[in-house]
Every structure is written in structure tokens, then in C-alpha cells.
């Protein structure tokens, strides 16, 4: 979310009555797939003729109360972490600025910090997100404490609204809008009002709060009256200038309120937020996105989707579909995100945008909402594929595992970036409250909302996430989904990783042998090169085509079990950049999972002509084995050998070893040497092909790449010998030792001549092979080029380590 003075958008204002004959978007319905990945598969594009497109039977979501996550997946863990955070938040502290604005007692509470601090102009925005998130969380979990807290917040906000006597409700005074309407600098007041109204509507929609709907309508009526006066006194041109200030999804929430209440002023007011400067160019298939603030405009497109659904204005379907296709084919990264520094770059110009400010996580949350609307219109499996990619790579990894209320603003994609080093870094539970904190608490409260969809007699299985669905209420039939891919539980280790498989079982608590007719549509992911299906242990004989749905229509009985086996492919995808200097930037995937290199600035991979044809020939599973160890000083069991900047040191384990790169940097693959029993080589865990090596007596040891020479082999093979009560690592006449070194550096030293120094020397030179501080994560790989090797891990599993998302892949003759 941008801040500061009101920006000026590109000065184009088109009347939205233009005849639309644009192309709609559905890769299932049209063969015009113009945008392709490196491996030849289409970059999901939505292109079809409006006049001839046949929409499928109306697709709807299930109620959130009908779907619950079950154990065994990262999604369930992420939801629980989010629940823990929501329960940590003090309702009276959240209400502080609302009460101050309404001149009511703050009940002795202190305000929160960050963007909820009393001095910040968008204060109150997070409280709106909180209302949405808690409503979703309650619907999914039925947590009683969440219900109690959110009911209290709504009730206290009603007191604030009643005290204002006008319908106005915010955490800042009405003078913010005086400034806005006078075109004076103010951050984004309508953005904040949208969050409050949306939160109140969600409290009504999902939790049945009897007051919140009327509260939201009262806010709308207050602002509608203000807006009528602005237009009457200053003409519509003033209103269009006001729309240059970020207003979130005001059109969306107003269309939602209109749909619920039928009050015409809500639809009329919503349409005033359908900004001509954005909608006009999109209506005529013009690309004017370059330089625009992404998270200002994606919510406006969501509002356009609601206009199509609520008012049945077909040109807004064209607008939404063209926008999605345009964004995905010209400005989208491998994660599904689409902006750098919060703004959209020029089309096909992503190569020089990678860095700590790539990408704002709010925008991924919002493009997923757009995608969800499009799926309900088209039933496109390609949209479900995209949803999976963006959810796994752009959302799932923005929480810090084990730390409630610690999440990201930006998800960096530059070489050697890290999540702590991203724009804003990791936030804090009570002093951040950025825009992306708000969308994060919503994202991790609604992970159940896009697993399943339905039409009259059809169940769509879109995401393979462990869950249980109340499928048929009249018959008390449940569908239980279990999957070990693509997001098993955090910290799951396996040797080797399991074969990806999902099962869907039909169960009922009644114990009755229920029979019913239904169609089950199973998404066959584009990333699976060979999918097989069994129904009750019998092979499914119908078509199974990647990028479509398998149609299972039959009479079902309780106890039926469907098993879907996947074969995820390793594949690469070039960045969307048509300039020669950037066309070699390449992302690596295992199925839908973006694999990032655990490296700093180096990102070069040199392949040959044969390798580039077969990714599996140079990307191979990490060696899950018992060779991993961490080496601690025998005399100090919490002090470990580690490497930093390719130099070797000893370092005491930090209070929280999970923070930073300590665990990776202090783990080695200890493999036998070739010079006899007891000889070993120490390969850096996160730098495959790099070994601890000696550069000479009394010089600091380094982690260096094996160049294949006999000399390097000699310098990197150590003999394990007994020294005192511990084990020493010896090379020639020298021992790995920290004895009298500066800053705990490890050098190669001879035994001191003086016997009085021996005890201290032995203490500084003896080590124990301890359990490894780090282990390979599930779905870790080694990428092997002719120049070097890289450890690859799924981006959503990386926490604090430095990584590289795009490699510079070149092919040598």
C-alpha cells in the first residue's frame, strides 16, 4: 500500500458505454494459447469470444462452515498459527482509536503501534481486516473465544458509531475526508473505510451478527450523501480526481451490500467507484498498467467482478478477464505475484525488477480473489492451477513458522535475498499492522474457501489440501480429502520423499449404506506428467488429461474411495522479459513448487545442449542420508564449526538457532575420503560441491568449490584422530583449531612446542560429531551445472536463509 500525498494517475477518462467485443479468457474454451513457458506449456491465458463462449453450469463455493482443515498439512499448521495470533490481540487495544474518535473512554487500554498507532492516518484499517479474519476463522473452526472477541469488537464499534450520530465510523476524524475532497494530501481514508465496511459485512455474512450489516449500510449512506454534495458543488471531475487516492475495494463492498439489501443507492454509489481511468482502457483491451500502484488497482478489478455478478453488466466480465490475462502474460513472476516496489513494470520487463521489494504480498492475496471469481465463471482448470501456484509460492511462506504474528510485507525474489532482508523484513505482532498484515490474517483464515466448489450435482476438487467437506447435507455425506503433496506438514522429514498421492473418501456418521448420484470433477494438474486414478481399487478408465478435470459420474455409496497418484515434473520457466540480457533468467519448479537456490549473489548455471532438454538430468533429489552432521567443540557442546562468507569459524549456537542462517551454515555432509580409514571430507550442507579446505599452515580454513584437481582433494581430506578425550581433524602436520585465533577463526595449526600449552590447544582442536542442526526439507534438490552445484529448497519452506529465485541459465555448445 502506498503512502503520502495523493498521487496523480495517468489522465485518461473513458466513458464506460463503449461497445465491447473484446476477447474473454478461458484456456479450456479456446485454443489461442499465445503465452508459453520454457517447456512449451501455456502460461495460463484466458482468451475466448464473448459472443460464443458457453459458460458452464453455475459454479459456487461451499459455505466456509462446511469445510474444515485436517491434520498433516502445512495449511492446517498455518491456520493454527494465525488463530494463535488472532487470540493474542487485545480487543480494547484494537478499539483504542475508534473510541478516541467517538470521544468515548478507551477503557484504560494502550494503543497498538505500527500502522495502528494514533499518529498514523490509516489507523483502523487492520481492525477491519481483523473483523473479516475472525469471521472467517470462526466459520472454519467454531472457536468460541474468537466468537466472543469479535462480537465484543462489533458491539463496541456500534457504540462508537452511535456516539457519532451520523453513521460515520472510523478510527480518524471526518476531517480526513475534508482534505481528500479538497484534493489536499491525505494517505488513503477510503481504503481504510473499505476494510471496516468489508469486515462488518463479513461479520454479518459469515457469523450472522445482527448489527453489523446495518452498521455497514449506515457508513455507506453517510459517504453517499457526502459524495452527492461533492459532485453537486464541484462536478463529476472533482470526484474522478478524488478516485486517484487509493480506495481499496469500495466498489466491491458496496455491490455486496446492494446484493444483500436491494437498496439502489448502494449500487449507484458502487458504480461511482468503478474508476474510468482504469476500467476504460481495460474495456478496450488497452494496456496502461505500467507504473500503476498494483494494490490500488487489483481491488478495483475485484469490484468490477462483483458488478458483473450482481448487476449483470457483461462488459465488466470482459474487463476482469482481460485484466487477468494481461497481468499473467506480461508481468507475473514465478510465484504468481506481479509487482516490484508495489508498482507494475513495463510489459515483458521483469528481469531488472528482482530484489527485496519484489513482491507485495497484498497483491497476491487480491489476485487470488480475482482468480476465484474467474473460476466460478469459467470452470477452468488452468485457473485452479494458477490459484495453487500463487497460494503455495506467494502466500504460504509469508508466515514465520512457530512465531504467531510474524509475517512479511514483501516476498523478495532477487539474487541472494532473504525474507528478513525484504522490504520491511519480518514484522512484529504488535508494532507492524501493515496492509499485508491485514491480508495475511485473512489469507490464513480462509484457506478452506477454494479447496472445493460445486454446481447442481457436481463436486469440483480444486486443491489437494487435507480437509473434510460436508458434501451432501440432506444425506449426511462427507468427503474426506488427504494428500501428502504439495504441502505436507512443516518439519516433516522423509527418506526419500513419499510418492505424491491424494485420496478422497466418502463417509457418513449415520452408518447407513447411502447411495446417491453425483459427478466428482478431479483437477488433473498441469504439473503432473502421469496421473492415475483408482476408484475402490479399480483403475479409472475415463480420460485423464493434464490441465483439465477428470469426470467421475456414477452412483456413489458410502465407503467409496478415490486415489489419485501424481508424478510431478521438474520443469523450468523463463522470466517474462524479451530483452536478450534477461531472457536466460530461469525459475525451477518441482510440480507447482518454486525451488530456490540456497545461495548469495551467485546464480549462474551452465548447461549443455542435452541437459537443457531434460531438467531431471541436472536437477536431482537431495541425498537424504545419515551423512549429515554438525561438529561441536568437545569442550563446548553448543559451539559449532560453521562457515560465513566462505570462511570457517566456530560460533556458539544463538538463543534461537532457527533465526538467521546458523543452522544451514553449521551443518555438513561428512563423507569418507579416499586416503584410507578415518579420512573424511566436510561438504557444506547449503553449498553442495563446496568443501572445507586448507590454504596452508596458520591460515584460516575456507569453504571452496571442488575443482576436481588432485591438489584440491589433498587439501580437503582430513584424518580423524584421537586427541585427549575427543576427536581431532588432521591434515598433514596441522590440526583444525581455534587456538589463539582472532574472532574464533579456524586455522590449520601445529601442536605447540610447549607442553604447558597442550591442554588449551587440545580443547580448541577437538570436536564431536553431533546431530545435524539442519536437515534437507521435503522436496529439496541439487541443481548441477558445469560450473557449480546449488541446493534447491521450496520457497515456501525457506525461513531466514539467503536464496535466489531465478538462475542465469546458459547453454554451452
N, C-alpha and C positions, 0 to 999 in steps of 0.2 A: 504494500500500500504506500502510495506516495504521500509526502507531507509538504507543508509550507504553503506558499502563495498559490492562489488559483491559477492553474495552467491555462494556456490557450491552445485549443485543438486546431487541427487543420480546418480552415474556414470554408468548408463545403456543406451546404444545407440543401438537400434534395427533397422535393415533395414526394411523399410515400404513396402516390397514386399511380406510379409508373406501371405499365403493363409488364408482367413478369412472365418470361418464357425461359427462365434460367434452368440450368441442369440441377436436378436433385441428386442425392448422394446415396447410393446403395450398391456396394460391390457384389452383392448376391444377385441383384436385379439387372446388372449391366456389365458388359464385358470391356468397357472402356477404362481399363486399369492402366493409367499412364505413369504412375509413380512406383518405381520398383526398387527393392532392396538390392544389395550387392549380390545376393544369391539368387536373384530373379523373382523372388516372391513379391507380391504387390505391397506397396506402402498404402495401408487401408485408405481407400479413396471412395467417396460417396458421389457417384455420378449417374444420373438417370433422368429420363424425360418426365417432367411434371405431369404432362397431359396423359401419358400412357402408363405411368407407374401404378401397379396394383399393390396396395398396401395389404399386409397380412391381416388376419383376424386380430382385433384389438388386443394388444398385449398390456398387461397390468402388473404392477408389483403386488406382492403379498403384504399384508399388514405386518409391521415390524414385530407385533406380539406373536405372530405365527412362526417366527424363525428364531432359534437360539443357537449360538455357537456352542460347540462341544470341545472337549479337551483334545490335546495332541497337535495343536497348530499354533503358529506364531500369531494368528489373528485373535485367537482366544486370549493369549497372553497379553497382546497389545490392548485389547478391550479391558482386561482386568487392571492393567497399569493405568489406563485412562480413568477407570472407575475409582481407583485409589486416589488419583489426583482430584477428581471432582469432589470426593468426600473430604479432602484436605481443605478445600476452600470454605472460608467463613462467610455465610450469607450476609451478616451485618457489615462486614468489610466490603463486600461487593456492592452493597446498597449505599455506602457512605456518600458518594457524590450525588446520588438521586435525592437523598434526604436533605443534603445541604441546599440543593437547587430548589426544593419544595419548602425550604425553611422549617424542616422537621428535625427532631432530635436524632442524632447519629447513634444513640444507644450506647455511647461510650466506646464505639468501635474506632479503630485507626484505619486510615485508607491504605489500600494496596499501592504498590509502586508501579514502575514501568508505564505503559500506556493507560493504566487506570489511575494514575496519580492525579490529585486535584488540580494540577497545573497543566495537564495535557488536554488538548482541545478535542480529542476523540474519546475521552473517558466515557465509559458506559458501553462502548462497543462490545467489549468482552462479555459483559453481563448479558447482552442479547445472545451471543454465541452460547453462553452458559445455559440460558433457558432452552435453546434448541438442543444442545448436547444432553442435558439432563432429561429432557422429554424423550429423546431417542434412547438414552441409556435405560430409563425406566421401562420403556416399551420392550426393550430387548432382554432386560434382566429382572424386572419387577423388584428392584432393590428398594426396600422400604425407607431407608434413610435418605436416598436420593429423592424419593417422592415427598417426604416431609420437608426437605430443604427447598426444593423447587416450589412447592406450594407456598411456603413462607415467603420466598422472594417475590412471587407474583402478588401475594396479598399485600406485602409492604409497598410494592411499586404502585398498586392501586391506591393506597393511601397517599402516596406522592402525587399521583395524577389527580385525585380528588382535591387535594390541597391547592393545586394549581388552578382548578376551576374552569379550565378552557379545553381540556382534552390533551394538552401538551404533556409529554412525559419524556424527560431526558436527564442526563447527568450534568448538563451545562445549561446556561440560561438561553432564553429566546433571542438574546442579542447576537448570538452566533448567526442566526438567520437574518437579522437585520443587516449584518455585514455582508453575508452572502448575496442578499437581494440588492445590495448597493454595489455589488461587484468589488468588494473590498476583501483583502486577504483573510482567509479562514481555512482551517485544514479540510475537513470533509464532514460537515454536520449531517447531511442526508445519508451518507454512508453509515453513520452511527445509528440514525433513526431506523434505517432498514434493518440493521441487526436486531434492534429492540422489537420492532414490529414482527419480524420473522420469528424471533424467539417466543413472543406471545402467541403467535398463530400456531407454532409447533406445540406449545403447551395445551392449546385447545385441541389441535388435530390428533396428537398422539397420546395425551394424558387426560383429555376430557375436562380441562379446567373450565368451570362455568363462567369465569370472569374475563379470561384473557382475550377471548375473541372480541368482546365489546370494548376492551381497552385498546386493542389494535385498531378497531374501526374508529374509535374516538380520536386517536392520534391522526389517522388518515383524514378525518373530517377537518381537524384543526389546520393541517397543512394544505388541504384542498382550498379552504377559504383564503388562506394567505396567498396561495398561488393565483387564484382568481383575481385578487386585488393587484398583484404584481403585473399580471398581463393587462388588466384594465388600465392601470396607471402608466405602464411603460411599454406596452405592445408585446407581442409574442417574441420579438427579437431579444428582449431582456431575459425571458425565460430560457431561450436557447443558449444565451451566454452563461446563465446560471448552470446549465447542464454540463458546462466544461469542468465543473468541480465534481470530483468523484462522488457518485451517489449510490454505489453498490447495486443491489438488485431491487430498487424501489418498484420498478415495473412488475417484477415477479411477485413480490408480496402483495401488491395491490390487486393484481389479477387473481391471486389466490383468495383474497378476501372477497372479491367480487363473485368468484365461483361459489363461495360458501354462503354468502348473504344475498346475492342478487341485487345489491344496491348499485344503481347505474353510475353514480358519481365515482365509484371506485374504479370502474372500467375506464371512464373518461380520464380520470386522474392518472391511471396507469399508462394510458396512451401518451400522455404528455411526457413521460419518461422514456418513451421509445425514441431515442435520440436520433434526429435526422442525420447528423454528421457521421454517425456510424451506420445506421440502417440504410441510408440512401445508397452509398457506394456498394454495400453488400447486396442490395436489391438488384443492382445492375451488374453483378459479378465483377466489381472493381476492387482491386487490392490496394487499399490505402492504409494498411496496418503498420507500415514501417514507422518506428519511432513512437508509436502509441503505448501508453501505460497498460500493460496486459490485464492486470487485475481490476482496472477500472472498467474494461470493456467486455470481458467474458461474462460477468454477471448480467450485463445489459442484454447479451445474447440469450442467456437463460430466461430473462424476461420475455424476449421475443418468442421463445419456445412456448412459454405459458400463454402468450397471446394467441398463438395458433391453436393450442389445445382448448382454451377457454372461450375465445371469441370466434374461433374457426376462420381466421383470416389466413388464407393459403399462402400469401406472399411471404408471411413470416416463417413458414416452414422452409421456403426456398432460401431465405436469409440465413437461417440456422444451419441448414445443410451445406450451403456454400461456404459459410464461415468455417465450419469444422473441416471440410475438405481442404480449404485454402491453408488453414493453420497447420494441418497434419502433413500436407505435402510440401510445404515451403519453409516451416520454421520450428519443427518439432525435433527435440533431441531423442536419444535412445530411451530415455526414461519415460517419455510421454509428456514431459514439460516443454515449454516453448518460449522462454524469455531469459534475458540476461540483464542484470541491473534493473529488473522489473519491467523492462520495455522490450518490444519486439524489434528484432533487427530486420534488415532488408531480406527479401526472399532469397533462399539458397545462399545465405551468407553467414553460416553459423560457425565457421572454422575459427575465427578470431574472437569469438564471444565467450569461449570457455574460461571459467575462472571461479573465484569464490562467490561471485554474485549470480551464478547460474545454478538453480533456477528458483524463483519464489514459489514456495510450496502452496500458498493460497491458490495460485493459478492452476495447479494440478487438481486440487480439490474441485475447483469450478469447472475445469474442462471435463472432469468425470461426470459432473451433473449434466453438462450438455450431451455427453455421450449416452447417458442413461435415457434422456428424452428421445434421442435419435433411435436408440434400440427399440423403444416402445412403439415407434412409428414404423420401423422397417423390419424388425426381427433379424437383423444382420449379424451373423456370427463374427464377421470382421470387427464389428463394434464391440462385441463381447471380448474378442481377443485384445483389442486396444485397451479396454477397461482393465483387463487383467494386467497388462504390461504397466500401465500407469499406476495402478494400485500397488503392485508389487515393488516397482522400482522408484516411484515418485512419492509414495505415501508411507509404506510400511516401515521404512528405515529412518523416518524423521523423529521418532521417539528414541530416547536413550534407554536401552533395556535396564530394568531394575531401578530406574530413577523416576518416580512419578513427577510430572510437571516439568520435565526437562525435554525440550524439543527444539526444532530448527525453524529458522525463518527461510534461509536459503539452503538448497541442496547443491553443493558445488560439483562441477564436472571438469575442472581444469587439471592439468598435469601436476601431480604432487599435492593436490588439495586435500583438505581433511574437513570433517564436519565441525570440529572445534574451531577451525580456522576459516569457516564460511562467514559470509556477511552476517553479523550479529552473533555467530557461533551458537553454542548450546545456550538456551535460555535458562532462567531460574523460575521456580514455582510461583513466587510472589512478587517479583520485580521485573517481569518482562511484559506479559499480556499483549504481545504484538498481534497484528492482524492474523498472522499464521498460527499463533496460539489458539485463536478463536476457531479457525477452520480445523486445526488439529484435534481439539476436543470434540468437534462434530464428526470428523472423519473416523475417529476411533470409537465413536458411539454408534455408528451406523454401518458397521462392517457387514451386517446381515442383510442390508437392503437390496443388494444386487446379486445375491447367490442364485436365487430362484425368481422366475417370472411365470405368469400364467395367462392363458386365454380361456375360452369357454370350457374346453375339455382337455386342455394341453398344459403340461408342465414343462417349462424350459429350465434346464440345469446349465447355468452360465458360468459359474465359478466353482472350482473344486476345493471347497473350504469345509472343514469339519463342522457339521451343523445338523440340526433336526428341524424339519418343516412339518407343521400341521397342515397336511396336504388337502385332505377332504374332511371338513368338519362334520358334515352330516353323517358320514360313515365312520368317523373317528379313526381316520387313516393318517399315519405319519410316514414321512420319507426321511430316512436317516442316511446322511452322506458322510463318508470317511475317506480321507485322501492323505497320502504321505508325500505328495508333491502338488504344487511347487513351494509350499510354505509350512514345513513341519515345525514343531516347537523349537524355540531358541535353545541353544546348548545341547541339542540332540547330536550325538556322535554315532557314527556307524562305520563299519569297516568290512566291505566297501559301502557306499551309499545304497539304499534299497532301490529296487526296481520300481519306478513310479506306477502306482495303481490307485484307483478310486473305486469305492463300492457304494451303491445306492440300494438300500433295503427298505421294503415296505412293511411297516409294523403297526400294530394296534394294541392298545391296553385292554381292549374288550375281551380278547381271547377268542373272538369269533372268527370263523373262516369266511371272511368278507370277499366278495367278488365284485369287480367294477370295471367298466370300460374307460380307457384313457389313453392319450398319447403322451409319451415322455420323449422330449427332444433333448438329446445329449450333445453339448458342444464338442466338436472334434477340433482341437486346437490346431492352428496353422503350424505350430512348432513341433508337432508330433509327426515323425516320419512314418510311423507304423502303429496305428491304433487298432486294438482288437476289443471286441465286446462279447461278453458271455451273459446269458440270461438263464439263471438257475442251472449253471454249469454247462449250458448248451451254447455253442457258437451262434452269434447273431449273423443272419445271412443277408441282411439288407446292406445298402450302400454305406460305406464309411469313408468319407472324403474330408481331408484336412481343410479347415476353413469353412465348414458347413455344420449342419446338425444331422445326427443320426436319428431317424424317426422310428420310434418303437411304439407301434399302435397295436393294442391287443386287449384281451380281457386279463386283468391282473388279479392276483389273490394275495392275501396277507402272507408274508414269508417270502415273497419274491425277492430275488437278489440279483442285481446287475453289477457286473465287474467290468471296469474299463481299464485296460492296460495301455500305457503310453510309452513311446520311445522318443524322448526329447532329442532334438538335433542340436549339435553345435553349429552355430552359423554366425556370420559377420554381417555388419550393416555399415555402409559408408555414411558419413555425416552429410547433411543436406547443405552442400556447398559446391558450386560448379566451377570454382576457381582452381586452376591446376595446383597451386601451392597447398591447398587444403583437401583435395579430393582423396588423398591417401589416409585421412583420419578415419579410423575404423573402430567400431564398438564390437565386442564379442559377447555372444549370448549362449546360454545353455537353456534350451526351451525358451520360456518367457523371461528368464532371469538375466539381467545385465551383469556380466562379470567384469570386475575392475581389477587392475593390476596393483599389487601392493608395492608401490614404488614412489620415488620422489619426482624428480624432473624428467628422468629418462623414460621415454615411451616409444623408442624405436624397435620395430620388429622387421627383420629382413627375412623374406621367404623366397623359395624358388618357385618355378612355374608349376611344379607338381603339387607342392604344398597348398598353394592358393586355391586349387581346385577342391581340396578336401580338408576342411577345418579340423576334422578329427585326427588328421595325420600330424598336426603340430600343437593341438590343444588336447591334453591327456589328463585323466583324473589324477589328483594329488596322491602321493604314495601314503595311503593310510597304513601305518605300521607302528611297531613298538620302538622305532629308532629315534623318536623324538625325546629329547631330554633338555633340562635346564641344569646348568652347572653352578653350584653354590660353593662358596668358601667353606672348607671343612670346619673352620673355627668360627664362622658366622653364617648360619644356615639361611638367613634372609638376605644375604648379599650375593649377587649373581654376576656371572660373566654376561655382558651384553655389548651390543655394538651401536654406535651412534656416529653418523657422518662417515661410515666405513672404517672407523677406528674402534679398537676394542678396549673396554674398561670393565671395572666391577662397579656395581651400583646396588645399594640397598633397595629392597622392594618398597615402593611407596605405600602409604597408608591405604590407598585404594588402587591396587595394581591394575584394575580394569580401565582406569583413566589413562589416556595417552597411549604410547606405543610400547611401553615397557614389556608387556607380555610377549609380543612378537619379537622384540629386539633381544630378548633373553632366552630364546628357545632355538635349539639347533638339532639338526639331524646328525646323529653320531653314527657314522658308517665305518666298517672295517677298512684299514689301509691295506697296502699291498706289500708292506715290508715285514710281514710276519705277525705272529700272535701278539696281541696287545697294542698294535698300531691302529690309530683311528684318524678320521678326518671329521672336522666340525663344519657342516654346511649350515649357513644362516637359514632359519625357517622361512623368513619372508623374502629371501633373495636366493632362490634355487640356482645352483651353479656357482655361488659365491662361498668361499671357504675362509676360515681363519687362517691367516698365513703370516709367516715371519719375514721381515725385511732385513734382518741382521741382528747381531747381538746388541742388547741395550736399546733397541729401537721398539717403538710401540707396534704391537701386532695390528693387523688390518684385516678387514673382510674384503677379499679380492676375487675377481672372476677367474675361474679356471680357464687358462688359455690352451690347455691340452699339452703343454710342454712338460718334459721330464723335470726341468728345474722347478716349475710351479708345484708339481707333485711332491718333490722333495721338501719344499718349503711349507707344505700344508699337511704333512703327515706327522702326527705326534705319537710318541710311545708313552703308554700309560705305565707308570712305575710307582712302587710303594715308597712313600716318604713319610716317616714317622707313623702316625696312625691314619693318614689319609692317602690320597692318590694324586700324583703329580703328572703333568703333561710335559714331556721332554722332547726336545728337538736338538740333535747333536749334543753339544755340551751345555745347552741352555734349557731353562725351565720357564714355563709361563708363570709370571709372578707380578705382584703389585708391590713388592718390597721396595720401600723408599722411592716410589714413583710419585710424580706430581698428579694430583687430582684423580687418583685411583686408576691411572692408566695401567694396562697390562703390557709388559715388555718381556723380551727373552733375556734371561739373566743366568749367570753362572752362580754356583753356590759360593757364598762369601768365604774368603780365606780364613777369617777369624771364627773360631768355634763359638765365641760369645754371641755371634750374630745368627747362628744356625736356627735357634728356636723361632726367632722372629721371621726369618726367611721361610722356614717350613710352614709357618702359619699363613704367610702371604702367598704360598705356592701350592697348597694342597686343596683339592676340590672334591666334591661329591657329585655323582650323577643323580640328580633329583628328578621328580616327576616333571613333565614339561609345563611351563607356565602358559603355553598356548598349544592348541591343537587345530588341526585342519577342520574347518567348518564343513558341514554338509555341502556338497556341490562346489567344492574347491577343485581347481585345475592348475596345471602347469602349462604355460604357453612357451614353446621352444622355437625361437628363430635361429638363424645362422649367427646372429650377433650376441644374443643372450637369452636367458630364460626369465619368466615372471611368474610369481604366484598370483593366481586369479581367485577372487572370492566374490560371492554375490554382493552387490552394492547394499542391499537392504540388511545384510549381516555385518557390515563394517560399522564400527563404533567411533573410535578416535584415531585410527591409523591413517597415514597418508596413502592416497590412492590416485590412480589415473583411469579415467573412464574411456578415453579414446586413444588408441595407439596409432602411431605413424607407421603404417604397414606398407612396405615397398617390396617389389619383386625384382630379384636379380636374375639375370639370364643364366 
